[in-house]
């Protein structure tokens, strides 16, 4: 009887332990506040690291874009310089050759005055035309001067002449032709321009004043 009672007590104790265990198992587990703070701090740190890496990658990308742009600009500049070098490779020799054209032009003008040497004139003209044709293929073009308004970029004044019927500073005579090679100035035109009579008198007075001032300084 006593043994049966003890067995019953033991069984009841086991039931209580089992029930307590189930109750504990069903209860939600709450973490310690410090552990939760550590997790939040870790997440914040991870976000900061990601933002820092993103910033570095962005700077590297910007640098890469700038380098690509600089390289592209340099490539375009080199290509342009190469084209300029090819285009004006004959600049010096053509500049020398046009002096021969000047001499041929003068020879043509001279022989035109003597009818007995027309064959020589034709030979010179043929030589001149052939030379000019070759140079024209290389991009040589004459500068328009006669009848044009004086342009200091393309014309060089070597004389002045009174002209009442023309606008002032109009080119009335071309002493020596000027030329362009492509879009580049090879040689300016030497010209004589028109001026009003009053302008020439004014210029002469200025020259006289300069001369007198110079003499006065020399005497001192």
Buried (B, 14 or more C-beta within 10 A) or exposed (E): EEEEEEEEEEEEEEEEEEEEEEEEEEEEEEEEEEEEEEEEEEEEEEEEEEEEEEEEEEEEEEEEEEEEEEEEEEEEEEEEEEEEEEBBEBBEEBBEBBEEBEEBBEBBEEBEEEEEBEEBBEEBBEBBEEBBEEBEEBBBEBBBBEEBEBBEEBBBBEEBEEBEEBEEBBBBBBEBBBBBBBEEEBBBBBBBBBBBEEBEEEEEEEEEEEEEEEEEEEEE
